[in-house]
Amino acid sequence: MATRKRCRVSCLLGLLLSALVGVTSGAELSFTLEPSDIIAVQEQPLMLHCQVEGIPPITTQWRRNGMLLLEDHNYAMFVNGSLLIGWFQRTKLDGSSDEGDYECVAQNSFGLVVSRRARVQAATMADFHVQPQSVRAEESGVCRFQCQIHGLPEPAISWEKDGEEVDTEDERYTLLPTGVLQITGLRPEDSGVFHCVAHNSAGVKRSAAARLTVSGSQSSVYKEPMILVGPENLTLTVHQTAILECVATGYPRPIVSWSRLDGRPIGVEGIQVLGTGNLMISDVRVQHSGVYVCAANKPGTRVRRTAQGRLVVQAPAEFVHPPQSIARPAGTTAVFTCQAQGEPVPQLTWLKNGQILEPGGHVKLRNNNSTLTIYGISPEDEAIYQCIAENSAGSIQASARLTVLWADGLPGAPGLVRADPLSPNAIQLSWKQPGQNTQDIIGYVLHIRKTADPIEMEYQEAVSKSTLQQVVGDLEPSTSYTFYVKAYTSRGASKPSDHVVESTPGEVPAPPTLFTKVVNSTTVLAVWEPSGKMGQHEGFRLYYRKVHSFPFTGPLTFTRNVTQYNITQLDPALVYEVKVLAFNQHGDGNATLRFISLKEAMERSGDCPFTGTPCALNTPCDCVKDEPSKTSTTGIIIGIHIGVTCIIFCVLFLMFGYRGRLMMCKTVQDRLATPPAGRSGALDPSQGAVSLNGVSRASGEGNGGIVGKSRAETKELEQLFPGRHRGLMVEGVASCPLDETQMSTLPLDDFSLVEEGETQFREPPAEGRGTSGQQGEG
């Protein structure tokens, strides 16, 4: 569709409506305190906090897993919005549970908002799924014990040796928060029985026993560096602590170093080395994500062993641009924008008064749900809208209120909307004036869109209040359009009229491009190319006829993939008219016309029109059917001489002031009728024409001349050859040579020299009729 100036109603009437656009402050609800994720202790009370502000009265309720909670002996809701669970149970007798996702719901007269989801889980402690194993090691060597256990909250791990807590003040003992105990520089007194102890709010558990046996002194034999334990892949949330373990052995003891695989520096802030090679990153951030490489180097050499692990740091969702409350006049468009960031990228969800907002109709979500657009708002759209951003690291919410401004005394909706197709590109829309409050109408706005397009593709046209109809142009053929109309005042817009759907009619194809080529004296090749400017074509129709004969031969119908045809059995002495048109289901398009003279085309190409064979070079062409060649060089020169003589006498007439129409003199005609010796080939009685200055002219024999023909036929020639017939002598107008580059040769029997009046031209001087050499000098 061609470019047009299209603007929304708010653009067209922005100055008139700007006073109505604003935000009603203080009417929104907003949370000052939202519930947090909690790990609850079995059979202990639990408090979930919620505080909200806004215009009272405000009521608060709670949902668990989307279902409304009712107050009973176990659930108490406080005036400030908090919820008390008096006796938290993971599994109740009826099979229900106090675990789940909790939401605080607040409502006042302006709408409803829902807090972020808070996950409540019971504190648990599972059994150890990795138990410490007994170890036998050499003196001065390295020992490592590990245990792992799942629990909520994450259990804290400690170690006991022979029933006593391990002395972590000894720098040879490294206790990692992951539940790993490392002992370096082993001594005989380190031998003993070790236990892993896990404890959290759900209780305390002790692992199975593992014995450490330290034997003899270490051999001084060289040992290649080796990494016993490398860093594991970790996924953490920002502000947690990352422990990357690396335990290496060898003799002499290898040196442990750390680097990042991407070459970026690890930095020093929050970085600490635990024991002989463990890397601890406190308060991790997203920029700490990456692959970390632990390297064990033999001192003084380049011999090294490496191990690597990936650290992924997630960040909870946070708003970059939360939605803002807005007020808009009824009938206009409201847009809310919500942008959030986090790792991984948060998913956005919209709520309307606490219920998930499903797009459709006049409500659209775009740009990965970051833009909420409501078209043609009405009082039913007035609500509190919330944007919830959530990823695996957490969720966050923000709310905004839409206020729909609706002024009293607005006009009713326009009625009796009607759409009438005018052409493949235009539809006329008409409507009736609203039934009430019409005195303040300042104009109408037409809402237009393709029926198949989404509503956001709608555009508008504003029209004066003095008209109740408008031609909508620049449309596409064979396309369905939907229309409705609104009346506008300085206070706002009316409700929309009923929608009307109408389709533009189809479009016939544009004329194809036509080319013609003479194949031989009786055959013409017609070649055409379709045009893509208008409707699609289904096929072509070809017509041809002798000029001025009626009717056309045809149509010859071709499919869309056929683009040429040989027209055969033509008369080589006549001029033919050829036309081609394209058609489709909507009808025939305009035709393209061409005129072709087989005889003249053959003469220009050097072929004989009767045989179709080329004439030999430097030899006269035998172009007379069944007649020997009679044309000579002398005859050609005499013909040129006669033409020059005629032109000289015409100039003399002008110099002596004669007025009137100039005609070819009778003397010239007499000469043409009785050619001198050597010109016997210049006149062909069978053809009834002579060659004068290279232009064939009829002899006036029979009824082949123009004298006596009707003016209607003359006008027909003018239509066939607009602006190009001035060279013909029609009804006494002096003739000039035809411009053969502009038109095809016309039938020879349609034209003749006309004798008018009794004016005689004086015989030219005898010396003017010289030899060919003298003529060349003239």
C-alpha positions in Angstrom: 0.0 0.0 0.0 1.3 3.4 -1.0 2.6 5.7 1.7 0.0 7.9 3.3 -0.1 10.3 6.1 -1.6 8.3 8.9 -1.8 9.4 12.5 -3.6 8.1 15.6 -6.5 9.9 17.1 -4.3 11.1 19.9 -2.1 12.7 17.3 -4.9 14.2 15.3 -6.7 15.7 18.3 -3.7 15.9 20.7 -4.1 19.6 21.4 -7.8 19.2 22.2 -7.3 16.1 24.5 -4.0 17.0 26.3 -5.9 18.6 29.2 -7.5 15.2 29.8 -4.3 13.2 30.0 -2.9 12.8 33.4 -2.4 10.5 36.3 -4.6 10.4 39.4 -2.1 10.2 42.2 -2.7 8.4 45.5 -5.4 6.1 44.0 -3.1 3.2 43.3 -2.3 0.3 45.6 1.3 -0.6 46.2 3.2 -2.9 48.5 5.6 -1.5 51.1 6.5 -5.0 52.3 6.1 -8.3 50.5 6.5 -11.8 51.7 9.9 -13.5 51.3 10.9 -17.1 50.7 11.0 -19.0 54.0 12.1 -22.4 55.2 9.8 -23.2 58.0 10.3 -25.5 61.0 7.9 -28.3 61.5 5.3 -27.8 64.1 6.4 -24.3 64.8 4.5 -21.0 64.1 5.3 -19.0 60.9 4.7 -15.4 60.1 4.4 -14.1 56.5 4.6 -10.3 56.2 2.6 -8.1 53.9 2.0 -4.3 54.0 0.2 -2.2 51.5 -0.6 1.4 51.0 -3.4 3.2 49.1 -6.7 4.9 49.5 -8.8 3.1 52.1 -10.7 1.0 52.7 -8.2 -1.7 51.8 -8.8 -5.4 52.2 -6.1 -8.0 52.2 -6.3 -11.8 51.6 -3.9 -14.6 51.0 -3.6 -17.3 48.3 -1.7 -20.5 48.5 -0.9 -22.1 45.1 -3.5 -19.8 43.6 -6.3 -20.8 45.9 -7.8 -18.3 48.4 -7.0 -19.1 52.1 -9.8 -18.8 54.6 -9.2 -17.9 58.2 -9.5 -20.8 60.7 -7.8 -22.0 63.8 -4.5 -22.4 62.0 -4.5 -19.2 59.8 -4.8 -15.7 61.2 -4.7 -12.5 59.1 -3.7 -9.3 60.8 -5.0 -5.8 60.0 -1.7 -4.7 58.5 -1.9 -7.6 56.0 0.4 -10.2 57.6 -0.4 -13.9 57.8 0.3 -16.1 60.8 0.4 -19.9 60.5 0.1 -21.1 64.0 1.2 -24.7 63.6 3.2 -25.3 60.4 2.9 -28.8 59.1 4.5 -30.3 56.0 1.9 -33.1 55.8 -1.4 -32.9 57.5 -3.8 -35.7 58.4 -6.1 -34.8 55.5 -3.1 -35.0 53.1 -2.8 -31.2 52.6 0.3 -29.2 53.4 1.3 -25.8 54.6 4.1 -25.8 52.0 3.5 -23.9 48.7 3.6 -20.5 47.0 2.0 -17.7 49.0 0.7 -14.4 47.6 -0.7 -11.4 49.4 -3.8 -9.9 47.7 -4.8 -6.3 48.4 -7.9 -4.5 47.0 -9.6 -1.1 47.2 -12.2 0.7 45.1 -9.7 1.3 42.3 -8.5 -2.3 41.7 -6.6 -5.2 43.0 -2.9 -6.1 43.3 -1.0 -9.3 44.0 2.4 -9.5 45.7 5.3 -11.5 44.5 5.1 -15.3 45.1 6.9 -16.4 48.3 7.9 -20.0 48.5 7.4 -21.6 51.9 9.2 -25.0 52.4 9.6 -27.1 55.5 13.0 -27.6 57.0 14.3 -31.1 56.2 17.4 -33.2 56.6 17.9 -36.2 54.3 20.4 -39.0 54.8 24.0 -38.7 53.7 24.4 -39.5 50.0 28.2 -39.3 50.1 29.9 -40.8 53.1 33.6 -40.3 54.1 35.9 -43.1 53.1 39.0 -44.5 55.0 42.3 -43.3 53.7 46.0 -44.6 54.0 48.6 -42.0 53.2 52.3 -41.3 53.6 53.7 -38.9 56.0 54.0 -35.3 54.6 51.4 -36.3 52.0 47.8 -35.1 51.5 44.5 -36.5 52.8 40.9 -35.6 51.8 37.6 -36.6 53.4 34.2 -35.7 51.9 30.6 -36.0 52.8 27.4 -34.7 51.2 23.9 -34.4 52.5 20.7 -32.6 51.2 18.6 -30.5 53.5 16.6 -27.3 53.9 18.2 -25.0 54.8 21.6 -26.1 53.5 23.1 -28.1 56.3 26.3 -26.8 57.9 29.1 -29.3 58.0 31.6 -29.9 60.7 34.1 -32.7 61.4 35.1 -34.7 64.4 38.3 -36.7 65.1 38.1 -39.5 67.7 34.9 -37.9 69.0 36.3 -34.4 69.3 35.8 -31.4 67.0 38.6 -31.0 64.6 40.9 -28.1 65.4 40.4 -25.7 62.4 43.1 -23.4 63.9 45.7 -25.7 62.6 46.5 -24.3 59.1 47.2 -27.9 57.9 43.4 -28.6 58.3 41.2 -26.9 55.7 37.4 -27.2 56.2 35.4 -26.2 53.1 31.8 -25.1 53.3 31.0 -27.8 50.8 31.6 -30.5 53.4 35.2 -31.3 52.4 38.1 -31.8 54.9 41.6 -31.5 53.6 44.8 -32.3 55.6 48.2 -31.4 54.1 51.7 -32.2 55.5 50.4 -35.3 57.2 52.0 -36.4 60.5 51.6 -39.7 62.4 49.5 -38.0 65.0 46.9 -37.2 62.4 45.9 -40.8 62.3 42.4 -41.5 63.8 38.7 -41.9 63.2 36.8 -39.1 61.5 33.0 -38.3 61.4 31.1 -35.8 59.3 28.4 -33.9 61.3 25.6 -32.1 59.5 23.1 -29.8 61.3 20.3 -27.3 60.3 17.0 -26.2 61.8 15.6 -29.7 61.0 18.1 -31.5 63.2 21.6 -33.0 63.4 23.0 -36.1 61.7 26.4 -37.9 61.9 28.0 -39.8 59.1 29.7 -43.1 59.1 33.2 -43.3 60.5 36.3 -43.1 58.2 39.8 -44.0 59.4 43.0 -42.1 58.5 46.2 -44.1 58.7 49.5 -42.2 58.2 52.5 -44.5 57.4 56.3 -44.0 57.3 58.1 -41.0 55.9 57.5 -40.0 52.3 60.0 -41.2 49.7 62.2 -38.5 48.1 61.7 -40.1 44.7 60.4 -37.6 42.0 56.7 -37.8 41.3 54.9 -36.0 38.5 52.4 -33.4 39.6 48.8 -34.7 39.6 45.5 -33.1 40.5 43.5 -35.4 42.8 40.4 -33.2 42.8 39.6 -30.4 40.5 36.8 -27.7 40.6 33.2 -28.8 40.0 30.6 -27.0 38.0 28.6 -24.7 40.2 25.4 -22.7 39.8 24.9 -20.1 42.4 22.8 -17.0 43.0 24.4 -13.5 43.4 25.8 -12.8 46.9 26.5 -16.4 47.7 30.0 -17.8 48.2 31.7 -20.0 45.6 34.3 -22.6 46.6 36.4 -24.0 43.8 38.4 -26.9 45.0 41.8 -28.0 43.7 43.9 -30.7 45.5 47.3 -31.5 43.9 50.0 -34.0 44.7 53.6 -34.7 43.6 57.2 -34.4 44.6 58.4 -31.8 45.1 55.0 -30.4 46.1 53.5 -28.7 43.1 52.4 -25.0 43.0 48.7 -24.5 42.5 47.5 -21.4 40.5 44.2 -20.2 39.1 43.2 -18.5 35.9 40.1 -17.9 33.7 39.7 -19.7 30.4 38.6 -16.5 28.7 41.8 -14.7 29.7 40.0 -12.1 31.9 41.6 -11.4 35.3 40.1 -13.1 38.3 40.6 -9.9 40.4 41.4 -9.6 44.0 38.2 -8.2 45.6 36.4 -10.9 47.5 39.0 -13.5 46.4 40.6 -15.8 48.9 42.8 -18.9 48.8 41.9 -21.6 51.2 44.5 -24.2 52.2 47.1 -25.0 49.6 45.1 -24.3 46.4 41.3 -23.8 46.9 39.7 -20.7 45.5 36.9 -18.9 47.4 34.9 -16.1 45.8 32.8 -14.3 48.4 29.6 -12.4 47.4 29.6 -13.6 43.8 28.3 -11.4 41.0 27.2 -12.1 37.5 30.5 -11.0 36.1 32.2 -13.9 38.1 30.5 -16.4 35.7 33.0 -18.3 33.6 35.3 -21.3 33.3 38.1 -21.4 36.0 41.3 -23.4 35.4 43.3 -24.9 38.2 47.0 -25.6 37.3 49.5 -27.7 39.3 53.1 -26.8 38.3 56.3 -28.5 39.2 58.5 -25.9 40.9 61.1 -24.4 38.6 59.7 -26.0 35.4 57.0 -25.7 32.9 55.6 -29.2 33.7 51.9 -28.7 34.7 48.6 -30.4 35.0 45.3 -28.6 34.7 41.6 -29.1 35.6 38.7 -26.8 35.0 35.1 -26.1 36.2 32.4 -23.7 35.2 30.8 -21.2 37.6 27.3 -19.9 36.7 26.0 -17.0 38.7 22.3 -16.2 38.4 20.7 -12.9 39.3 17.1 -12.5 40.3 14.9 -10.3 38.2 14.9 -6.6 38.8 13.1 -3.8 37.0 14.9 -1.4 34.6 11.7 0.3 33.7 8.6 -0.6 35.7 5.1 0.3 34.4 3.7 3.8 35.2 0.1 4.7 36.0 -1.6 6.6 33.3 -5.0 8.3 32.5 -6.3 8.4 29.0 -9.6 9.6 27.4 -12.0 6.9 26.3 -11.5 5.7 22.8 -7.8 6.3 22.7 -4.8 4.0 23.2 -3.1 3.1 26.5 0.5 1.7 26.5 2.3 0.3 29.5 6.0 -0.6 29.3 7.8 -3.0 31.6 11.5 -3.8 31.3 13.4 -6.1 33.6 16.9 -7.7 33.7 18.4 -10.7 35.4 20.3 -13.9 34.7 18.8 -15.9 33.1 16.6 -13.4 31.2 13.3 -13.0 33.2 10.0 -13.9 31.7 7.3 -11.2 31.9 3.7 -11.9 32.8 0.8 -9.3 33.0 -2.1 -9.3 35.4 -5.3 -7.3 35.3 -6.8 -6.9 38.8 -4.9 -10.0 39.9 -5.9 -12.2 37.0 -3.5 -13.3 34.2 -4.1 -11.0 31.2 -4.6 -13.0 28.0 -3.9 -10.9 24.9 -6.5 -10.8 22.2 -9.1 -8.4 20.7 -8.0 -4.9 21.5 -5.3 -6.0 24.0 -1.9 -6.7 22.6 1.4 -7.8 24.1 4.6 -7.2 22.1 8.4 -7.2 22.4 8.5 -10.3 24.5 5.6 -9.0 26.7 7.5 -5.9 27.6 4.9 -3.6 26.0 1.2 -3.8 26.8 -1.1 -1.9 24.4 -4.8 -1.5 24.9 -6.6 0.0 21.8 -9.8 2.0 22.0 -10.0 1.9 25.8 -13.4 2.0 27.5 -14.5 2.1 31.2 -14.2 -1.7 31.2 -10.5 -1.4 30.8 -10.0 0.7 33.9 -8.0 -1.5 36.3 -4.7 -2.0 38.0 -2.2 -3.8 35.7 0.8 -5.7 37.1 4.0 -6.8 35.4 5.6 -9.8 37.0 9.2 -10.6 36.1 10.4 -14.1 37.1 13.4 -16.3 36.5 15.0 -19.3 38.3 16.7 -17.0 40.8 13.5 -15.2 41.9 10.6 -13.0 41.0 9.5 -9.3 41.3 6.3 -7.4 40.5 5.3 -3.8 39.8 1.8 -2.3 39.3 0.3 0.6 37.5 -3.3 1.9 37.2 -5.2 2.8 34.1 -7.7 5.6 34.5 -10.2 6.0 31.7 -11.5 9.5 31.3 -15.1 9.7 30.2 -16.7 13.1 30.0 -20.4 13.7 30.4 -22.4 14.8 27.4 -20.3 13.0 24.8 -22.1 12.3 21.5 -23.5 8.9 20.9 -21.9 6.5 18.4 -22.3 7.3 14.7 -24.9 5.0 13.1 -25.7 3.3 9.8 -22.1 3.0 8.7 -22.0 1.8 5.1 -19.1 0.9 2.8 -19.5 0.9 -1.0 -16.7 -0.2 -3.3 -15.9 2.3 -6.0 -12.8 0.8 -7.7 -10.1 -1.8 -7.0 -8.4 0.9 -4.9 -11.2 2.9 -3.3 -14.2 2.4 -1.0 -16.7 5.1 -0.1 -17.7 5.2 3.6 -20.9 6.9 4.8 -22.6 7.2 8.2 -25.3 8.9 10.1 -24.9 11.6 12.7 -25.1 10.4 16.3 -28.5 10.6 17.9 -27.6 12.9 20.8 -25.2 15.6 22.0 -24.2 16.5 18.4 -23.8 20.2 19.0 -20.2 19.9 20.2 -18.9 17.6 17.5 -15.7 18.9 15.9 -15.1 16.1 13.5 -15.1 12.4 12.7 -12.3 9.8 12.6 -12.4 6.8 10.3 -10.7 3.7 11.6 -9.4 1.5 8.8 -7.5 -1.8 8.7 -7.3 -4.9 6.6 -9.6 -7.4 8.1 -6.8 -10.0 8.2 -4.4 -7.6 10.0 -4.0 -7.4 13.8 -5.7 -4.4 15.4 -2.4 -2.6 15.9 -2.1 -2.2 12.1 -5.2 0.0 12.1 -4.8 3.6 10.9 -7.1 6.6 10.9 -8.4 9.4 8.7 -9.9 12.5 10.2 -12.7 14.3 8.3 -14.7 17.5 8.9 -17.9 17.5 10.9 -19.6 18.9 7.9 -19.4 15.7 5.9 -21.0 12.3 6.6 -19.1 10.4 3.9 -15.5 9.9 2.8 -13.8 8.1 -0.1 -11.0 5.9 1.4 -8.4 5.5 -1.4 -5.1 3.9 -1.8 -6.5 0.5 -1.0 -5.4 -2.9 -2.4 -7.5 -4.8 -4.9 -9.4 -8.0 -3.9 -8.8 -7.2 -0.2 -11.2 -7.2 2.7 -11.2 -4.1 4.9 -12.9 -3.3 8.3 -14.2 0.2 9.1 -15.7 2.0 12.0 -16.3 5.6 12.9 -16.0 7.8 16.0 -17.3 11.3 16.6 -15.0 13.7 18.5 -15.6 16.7 20.7 -13.1 18.8 22.7 -13.8 16.6 25.7 -13.2 13.3 24.1 -14.5 10.7 21.6 -17.8 8.9 21.3 -18.1 5.2 21.5 -17.2 3.5 18.2 -19.8 2.8 15.6 -20.7 -0.7 14.5 -17.9 -2.3 12.5 -18.5 -2.8 8.8 -16.5 -5.2 6.5 -16.2 -4.6 2.7 -13.9 -5.9 0.0 -12.4 -4.0 -2.9 -13.2 -5.5 -6.3 -10.5 -7.3 -8.3 -8.3 -5.7 -10.9 -7.9 -6.7 -14.5 -4.3 -7.1 -15.7 -2.2 -4.3 -17.2 -1.6 -4.3 -21.0 1.3 -6.6 -21.9 4.3 -5.3 -23.9 4.1 -6.5 -27.6 6.8 -7.0 -30.1 6.5 -8.1 -33.8 9.0 -9.6 -36.2 8.6 -10.5 -39.8 9.7 -14.1 -40.3 9.0 -14.2 -44.1 6.6 -12.6 -46.6 3.5 -14.4 -45.2 4.5 -14.9 -41.5 4.8 -12.5 -38.5 6.1 -13.6 -35.1 4.2 -11.9 -32.2 6.1 -11.9 -28.8 4.6 -10.3 -25.6 5.6 -9.8 -22.0 3.2 -9.5 -19.1 3.2 -6.4 -16.9 3.3 -6.6 -13.2 1.8 -3.1 -12.6 -1.8 -4.3 -12.0 -3.7 -7.5 -11.4 -2.3 -10.9 -11.9 -2.9 -12.4 -15.3 -4.3 -15.9 -16.1 -3.7 -15.9 -19.8 -3.6 -13.9 -23.1 -5.8 -13.2 -26.1 -4.3 -12.4 -29.5 -6.2 -10.7 -32.4 -5.1 -9.6 -35.9 -6.7 -8.2 -39.0 -6.0 -6.3 -42.2 -6.0 -2.5 -41.5 -9.6 -1.2 -41.9 -11.1 -4.7 -42.3 -13.6 -5.9 -39.8 -13.8 -8.0 -37.6 -10.5 -9.2 -36.1 -9.4 -12.7 -36.5 -9.4 -14.2 -33.0 -9.3 -14.3 -30.2 -6.5 -16.9 -30.0 -6.4 -17.7 -26.3 -3.1 -18.7 -24.6 -2.2 -19.8 -21.1 -0.1 -17.6 -18.9 3.1 -19.3 -19.7 2.8 -18.9 -23.5 4.3 -15.6 -24.7 4.7 -15.9 -28.5 2.8 -17.0 -31.6 3.5 -17.2 -35.4 0.7 -15.5 -37.5 0.8 -17.2 -40.9 -0.9 -17.1 -44.3 -0.7 -13.3 -44.5 -0.9 -11.1 -47.6 2.5 -9.6 -48.2 1.0 -6.5 -50.0 -1.1 -5.4 -47.0 -0.7 -3.8 -43.6 -1.9 -5.8 -40.6 -3.0 -4.7 -37.2 -2.0 -7.0 -34.3 -3.2 -6.7 -30.7 -2.7 -8.7 -27.5 -4.4 -8.4 -24.1 -4.1 -10.2 -20.7 -7.1 -11.5 -18.8 -8.0 -12.9 -15.4 -11.1 -13.7 -13.4 -12.0 -10.0 -13.3 -12.1 -9.6 -17.1 -9.9 -8.5 -20.0 -7.3 -5.8 -19.6 -6.5 -3.1 -22.2 -4.9 -4.3 -25.4 -1.5 -3.4 -26.9 -1.6 -2.6 -30.7 1.0 -2.9 -33.3 0.9 -2.3 -37.2 3.1 -4.3 -39.5 3.7 -4.2 -43.3 5.4 -7.4 -44.5 6.4 -5.8 -47.8 8.3 -2.8 -46.4 9.8 -4.9 -43.6 11.2 -7.2 -46.3 12.5 -4.3 -48.3 14.3 -2.8 -45.3 15.8 -6.1 -44.4 17.0 -6.8 -48.0 14.7 -9.8 -48.6 12.3 -10.3 -51.4 8.8 -10.0 -50.1 7.5 -12.8 -52.3 10.3 -15.3 -51.9 11.6 -14.3 -48.5 15.2 -14.9 -49.7 17.9 -12.3 -49.3 19.2 -10.4 -52.4 22.8 -10.9 -53.5 25.2 -8.2 -52.5 26.1 -5.6 -55.2 23.3 -7.0 -57.5 19.8 -5.7 -58.1 17.1 -7.5 -56.1 14.4 -9.1 -58.1 11.4 -8.0 -56.1 8.8 -8.3 -58.8 6.9 -11.6 -58.7 7.4 -13.7 -61.9 8.9 -10.6 -63.8 12.5 -10.1 -64.9 14.3 -7.1 -63.5 13.7 -3.9 -65.3 15.1 -1.4 -62.8 18.2 0.4 -63.9 20.5 3.0 -62.4 19.3 5.5 -65.0 15.7 5.1 -64.0 16.5 5.7 -60.3 18.5 8.9 -61.2 15.7 10.3 -63.3 13.3 9.7 -60.5 15.5 11.6 -58.1 15.9 14.4 -60.7 12.1 14.8 -61.0 11.7 15.1 -57.2 14.4 17.8 -57.0 12.8 19.7 -59.8 9.4 19.6 -58.1 11.0 21.0 -54.9 12.6 23.8 -56.8 9.3 25.0 -58.3 7.7 24.9 -54.9 10.3 27.2 -53.5 9.9 29.6 -56.5 6.1 29.7 -55.8 6.8 30.8 -52.2 9.4 33.4 -53.4 6.9 35.0 -55.8 4.2 35.3 -53.1 1.7 32.8 -54.4 -0.7 31.7 -51.8 -2.9 28.7 -51.5 -2.3 25.1 -51.1 0.6 23.6 -52.9 0.0 20.5 -54.9 2.0 18.2 -57.0 1.9 19.5 -60.6 0.2 17.8 -63.4 3.3 18.0 -65.5 5.0 15.7 -62.9 2.1 13.3 -63.2 2.4 13.3 -67.0 6.0 12.6 -66.7 5.3 9.8 -64.3 2.7 8.4 -66.7 5.1 8.4 -69.6 8.6 7.7 -68.3 11.5 8.4 -70.7 13.6 5.7 -72.2 15.5 3.7 -69.8 12.8 4.0 -67.1 10.6 1.2 -68.1 11.2 -0.5 -64.8 10.2 2.6 -62.8 6.4 2.0 -63.3 4.8 -1.3 -62.4 1.3 -1.4 -63.8 0.7 -4.5 -61.7 1.4 -2.6 -58.5 -0.1 0.7 -59.7 2.7 2.8 -58.0 5.9 4.6 -58.8 9.0 5.3 -56.7 9.5 8.9 -56.0 12.2 10.0 -53.6 12.1 6.6 -52.0 8.4 6.8 -51.1 5.8 4.6 -52.7 2.7 6.4 -53.8 -0.6 5.1 -55.4 -1.3 6.1 -59.0 -4.9 7.1 -58.3 -6.0 4.2 -60.4 -9.5 2.9 -59.7 -10.9 3.9 -56.3 -7.5 3.6 -54.5 -7.1 7.4 -54.1 -8.2 9.4 -51.2 -10.5 11.6 -53.3 -14.0 10.6 -52.7 -13.3 8.9 -49.3 -15.3 10.1 -46.3 -13.9 12.4 -43.6 -14.8 9.6 -41.1 -12.1 7.4 -42.6 -9.6 10.3 -42.5 -10.4 10.7 -38.8 -9.9 7.0 -38.3 -6.4 7.3 -39.8 -5.7 10.1 -37.4 -6.7 7.9 -34.5 -4.6 5.0 -35.7 -1.5 7.2 -36.3 -1.9 10.3 -34.0 0.5 13.0 -34.9 2.1 11.0 -37.7 -0.2 11.5 -40.7 0.9 14.9 -41.6 3.3 13.5 -44.3 0.3 12.1 -46.2 -1.5 14.3 -48.8 -5.1 14.0 -47.7 -7.7 16.0 -49.6 -5.3 18.4 -51.4 -2.6 18.8 -48.7 0.9 18.7 -50.2 2.7 15.5 -49.3 6.1 15.0 -47.8 8.1 11.8 -47.4 6.9 9.5 -44.5 9.1 9.0 -41.6 9.7 5.3 -41.8 11.2 5.2 -38.3 8.0 6.2 -36.6 5.3 4.0 -38.3 4.8 1.0 -40.4 3.9 1.4 -44.1 0.2 1.8 -44.8 -1.7 -0.1 -47.6 -0.7 1.4 -50.9 -4.2 1.5 -52.3 -5.3 3.8 -49.5 -3.3 6.9 -50.8 -2.8 8.8 -54.1 -1.7 12.1 -55.5 -4.6 14.4 -56.0 -4.8 16.7 -59.0 -6.3 20.0 -57.8 -6.8 23.1 -60.0 -5.3 23.8 -63.4 -2.0 25.1 -62.3 0.8 24.0 -64.6 4.5 23.8 -63.8 7.0 25.1 -66.3 9.2 22.5 -67.9 12.5 22.3 -66.2 15.6 23.4 -68.2 17.0 20.6 -70.4 20.4 20.9 -68.8 18.8 20.0 -65.5 18.3 16.5 -66.8 21.9 15.4 -66.9 23.8 12.3 -66.5 24.2 10.5 -63.2 27.5 12.4 -62.6 25.8 15.8 -63.2 23.0 14.8 -60.9 25.4 13.9 -58.2 26.9 17.4 -58.4 23.4 19.0 -58.0 
